Amino acid sequence: MKLPTLNTQILLGAFFGIVIGLGLLAIGKDSAITQSSVYAAGLLGTLFIDLLKMVLIPLVFTSIVVGVANLQAHQKIHRVWMFTLGFFAFSMLIAIVLALLASHIFKTGQGLHLEMFQHAMGNFEAKQQSLADFFAQFLHGLFVNPVAALAQGNVLAVVVFALFLGIALVIGGERYRNSLTLLQELLEIVMQMVRWIMVVAPFGIMALLIKLIVSQELALLVTLSKFVVVVMGTTLVHGVIVLPLILYLVTGMTPLTFWHGAREALVTAFATSSSSATLPITLRCAEHNLHVRKEIAQFVIPLGATVNMDGTALYEAAAALFVANLVGIELNFLQQLIVLFTAMFAAIGAPGIPSAGMVTMVMVLQSVGLPAEAIAILLPVDRLLDTLRTAANIEGDMVGSLVVQQLLKDKK
Ligand code: ASP
């Protein structure tokens, strides 16, 4: 019997995950069968994420070194940097503006009161973090002993060291050819492991979605339903209309072709809520399905997974306006501009792991004098919101790699 393609298997995994999750909810959260199923799903889902994380650091390291070395060899690196960072900033700005508009139109948070959430806020203490502190910490975290960064799984620091190493290798030219060849081979070996991990991806995704659905707190979801729907709806507008439109205008690729190629990565990001864990699959989709040239994908995708987060930027801005409405503060134009920029920094600084955006959001709230404790209200629904925003985050990376590739062609 011929198995369906991996793409189809992953979709089936997601479908069954949702159906089984809803089925277990219908049986009841406290029933023995639900509890043992959630335990098994939790174990399986965590193992899948562990497998992805196992290859993550070697993959980020080798792919950036090799990507930079190949680009530098063609002397295109300046333009690639410019287009890549330009696209990242542009797409995050659009996402934030969308969030600000949607929050104004739908006035999320109005009609709710802080006192309604005393219970959630009671046992929560927000860590103070000003923009200046955050910035200093961010810069300080960029340059780290590479052995420590590799061992601790510090993706951003690994990216920075790999960028330096890639440039140094090329400047050294023929003298360092062996080191470069070694890293190229290592990258191919890690990609082989990614292919093996993909075999279990449909099961991992199914397990993660079962756990996600069963562990939602329904009462809170209902109270916050307007905010949840507005954030999800705006994220969808960005992911289904804005990004594909930019892609179509620049490259002529239709949304259907894009989604067909990007599907495995989008579903994995949705289920894992982690851009980093999804990175091996994002890279595979960009190179194999979307035909982004290796050297461009190997540079843009890992960099994007750590700094380019459209979904997170959108969420941070929407949450700031939600909290402002909740406590009855009207933010003026200047304050909204501050939200716009801090949300962008907060998204850039957030690591690609589940709920990272909630941590950096403290800074956004404090930048305009909103109570940071209010994020305790959003924490219980964050796992749900994290699904779509992580998918939008990595969609931005894949669209970015295609756009950069096209812009480079046009400039020739
Ligand atoms: N989970 C997101 C990601 O990995 C980050 C966030 O919490 O917004 O891309």
Residues whose N, C-alpha, C, O or C-beta is under 5 A from the ligand:
A	BS01	LIG	S273 S274 S275 S276 T312 P351 G352 I353 P354 S355 A356 G357 M358 D386 T390 N393
